[in-house]
Every structure is written in C-alpha cells, then in structure tokens.
Amino acid sequence: MPSVVGLLEQRELTARRRVDELREEADRIHAELEVAEREWNEWVVARSRVGEVLASAEAAGEDLPAPAGQRVLSEQADAAKSKSVVPVWRAGLAWSVLSVDYQRILRALVDRNRLGQGPLSCQEMAVCFGLDPVPGKVEALRSKAKRLVARGWLVESAPGRFTLAKDVAGQGGAS
C-alpha cells in the first residue's frame, strides 16, 4: 500500500508539471502578443503618416497620381474624404468643416479651457474619449492634434501638451 506522503509528492509533481507547461504556453502567447501589438502600432503610424501626406498634398492643391488599378471612388467616399481634410484656421471658419474626430478634440479642449485645467496630452485625450491609452490609439490622436496645430486650430504649449489657439478659444466652441 502506497504511503500518504508518497501520494502527496506524486500529486505535487503532477501539479508542478502542469504549472510549468502553462507558464511556457503563457510566455509563448505573450511573445506573440508583443509582436502583434508592434505590427499593429506600425500600421496605425503608417496610416496616419499617409493621411498626413495626402492631407497636405490636398491642402496645397497638388494632384496625386492614382495607384494602378484603383477604382473610381463613389460619391459617398468622396464626401468622407473631403471631411477628413483639415483646413487652415481663419476667423469665422466653422468647426463643422472638420470631421467628427477633430471636433471632438476641440470640444475636449474647450471644456478643459472652460474649467481652467490647462493643456491636454494625447494620453489624457484617449482616456477622456473612453479609449484604451495604448500606443496605437494615443499616436492616432497625436497625429490629429499635430495636424490641428499645423493648421492653426491648436497650440502645442509644451511637447505633447495641446490647447486651443488663442483666436479659436475666443470662439468658445460656437463657431
């Protein structure tokens, strides 16, 4: 008849082997996750950069050659494309010329300004919008904020800290 201690040691060994197997699997999955997140972030940055290039080319009135085999865009796609362009800010320009994402950034900064809370970082914006503050989401917001800075809607008061430009803030969101 086996001893109780022997049975306990046998069960402990089985449990330890299971834990080791699960740790190895978790390490493998964690490594795959890191690679997938890195690749995802690279695609987010690439899409953002291409959007910046296209927007600046459109703002400058340049005609970009269409890629080979590209189909003609539908009227609906053209309408969406024209809303994604950020025009240079000028007095009397309505916020409605901006896409919803850009308007949302401006609204957040108006609220922040109204409450006297100062500049907002892109990570804080992500949290404010209910997004996970992961690098991909933060970089997408940073790209939009930088575009708004370049077009005169926002000011980057310190590296990575954004606030409304003086004249835009004077509109109080009722543009």
MARLUMTOR-663969 format. One record per residue (C-alpha): residue number from 1; residue in one letter; x, y, z. Coordinates in steps of 0.1 Angstrom, whole numbers, plus 5000, padded with zeros to 4 digits. Example, Ala and Ser with C-alpha at 12.3 -4.5 7.8 and 13.67 -1.06 7.14 Angstrom:
REM residues 2
1/A/5123/4955/5078 .
2/S/5137/4989/5071 .
REM end
This chain:
REM residues 175
1/M/5000/5000/5000 .
2/P/5014/5034/4990 .
3/S/5022/5059/5017 .
4/V/5003/5092/5021 .
5/V/5034/5112/5017 .
6/G/5043/5094/4985 .
7/L/5009/5101/4971 .
8/L/5011/5138/4980 .
9/E/5046/5140/4964 .
10/Q/5032/5124/4932 .
11/R/5003/5149/4930 .
12/E/5026/5178/4938 .
13/L/5049/5167/4909 .
14/T/5019/5164/4885 .
15/A/5007/5199/4896 .
16/R/5041/5214/4892 .
17/R/5045/5199/4857 .
18/R/5011/5214/4847 .
19/V/5021/5248/4861 .
20/D/5054/5247/4841 .
21/E/5035/5237/4809 .
22/L/5011/5266/4814 .
23/R/5039/5291/4821 .
24/E/5057/5280/4789 .
25/E/5024/5285/4769 .
26/A/5018/5319/4786 .
27/D/5053/5330/4777 .
28/R/5048/5319/4741 .
29/I/5015/5337/4738 .
30/H/5029/5368/4755 .
31/A/5058/5369/4729 .
32/E/5033/5365/4701 .
33/L/5011/5393/4716 .
34/E/5041/5417/4717 .
35/V/5049/5410/4681 .
36/A/5013/5415/4670 .
37/E/5009/5447/4690 .
38/R/5042/5461/4675 .
39/E/5029/5453/4640 .
40/W/4995/5468/4647 .
41/N/5012/5500/4660 .
42/E/5033/5502/4629 .
43/W/5002/5500/4607 .
44/V/4985/5527/4627 .
45/V/5015/5550/4623 .
46/A/5018/5542/4586 .
47/R/4981/5550/4580 .
48/S/4985/5582/4600 .
49/R/5016/5593/4580 .
50/V/4999/5586/4547 .
51/G/4969/5606/4558 .
52/E/4991/5635/4567 .
53/V/5009/5634/4533 .
54/L/4976/5632/4515 .
55/A/4960/5660/4535 .
56/S/4990/5683/4530 .
57/A/4990/5675/4493 .
58/E/4953/5683/4490 .
59/A/4957/5715/4510 .
60/A/4985/5725/4487 .
61/G/4962/5717/4457 .
62/E/4985/5690/4444 .
63/D/4972/5662/4422 .
64/L/4984/5629/4434 .
65/P/4987/5601/4408 .
66/A/4962/5573/4414 .
67/P/4977/5539/4421 .
68/A/4975/5514/4392 .
69/G/4942/5496/4392 .
70/Q/4925/5519/4416 .
71/R/4887/5521/4411 .
72/V/4869/5554/4409 .
73/L/4857/5565/4443 .
74/S/4820/5567/4449 .
75/E/4803/5600/4458 .
76/Q/4800/5588/4494 .
77/A/4837/5580/4496 .
78/D/4845/5614/4481 .
79/A/4823/5631/4507 .
80/A/4840/5613/4536 .
81/K/4874/5621/4521 .
82/S/4867/5658/4519 .
83/K/4856/5659/4556 .
84/S/4889/5644/4567 .
85/V/4909/5674/4553 .
86/V/4918/5699/4580 .
87/P/4917/5735/4565 .
88/V/4939/5763/4578 .
89/W/4920/5781/4606 .
90/R/4908/5816/4598 .
91/A/4884/5839/4616 .
92/G/4848/5829/4612 .
93/L/4856/5793/4600 .
94/A/4830/5769/4615 .
95/W/4841/5738/4633 .
96/S/4817/5719/4611 .
97/V/4843/5719/4583 .
98/L/4862/5694/4605 .
99/S/4855/5657/4608 .
100/V/4838/5644/4640 .
101/D/4871/5632/4654 .
102/Y/4887/5667/4651 .
103/Q/4856/5684/4665 .
104/R/4857/5660/4695 .
105/I/4893/5671/4702 .
106/L/4884/5707/4700 .
107/R/4853/5702/4723 .
108/A/4875/5684/4749 .
109/L/4900/5713/4749 .
110/V/4871/5739/4751 .
111/D/4858/5720/4782 .
112/R/4893/5719/4796 .
113/N/4898/5756/4789 .
114/R/4864/5765/4805 .
115/L/4874/5746/4837 .
116/G/4908/5762/4838 .
117/Q/4926/5729/4836 .
118/G/4953/5738/4811 .
119/P/4968/5718/4782 .
120/L/4958/5682/4775 .
121/S/4981/5653/4765 .
122/C/4971/5628/4739 .
123/Q/4971/5601/4765 .
124/E/4947/5621/4786 .
125/M/4926/5627/4755 .
126/A/4924/5589/4749 .
127/V/4911/5584/4784 .
128/C/4887/5613/4781 .
129/F/4873/5597/4749 .
130/G/4869/5563/4766 .
131/L/4897/5548/4746 .
132/D/4924/5525/4760 .
133/P/4956/5546/4763 .
134/V/4976/5521/4742 .
135/P/5003/5534/4719 .
136/G/4982/5529/4687 .
137/K/4953/5550/4699 .
138/V/4975/5577/4715 .
139/E/4996/5580/4683 .
140/A/4964/5584/4662 .
141/L/4952/5612/4685 .
142/R/4987/5628/4685 .
143/S/4987/5628/4647 .
144/K/4953/5645/4646 .
145/A/4964/5671/4673 .
146/K/4996/5678/4654 .
147/R/4976/5683/4622 .
148/L/4954/5708/4641 .
149/V/4985/5726/4653 .
150/A/4999/5728/4618 .
151/R/4966/5743/4606 .
152/G/4964/5769/4634 .
153/W/4935/5753/4654 .
154/L/4956/5742/4683 .
155/V/4989/5752/4700 .
156/E/5014/5728/4714 .
157/S/5023/5747/4746 .
158/A/5048/5721/4757 .
159/P/5060/5689/4739 .
160/G/5029/5667/4738 .
161/R/5006/5691/4756 .
162/F/4979/5707/4735 .
163/T/4955/5736/4740 .
164/L/4932/5757/4717 .
165/A/4948/5785/4697 .
166/K/4940/5819/4711 .
167/D/4916/5830/4684 .
168/V/4899/5796/4683 .
169/A/4895/5797/4721 .
170/G/4879/5831/4717 .
171/Q/4851/5815/4697 .
172/G/4841/5794/4727 .
173/G/4831/5765/4706 .
174/A/4802/5784/4689 .
175/S/4819/5787/4656 .
REM end
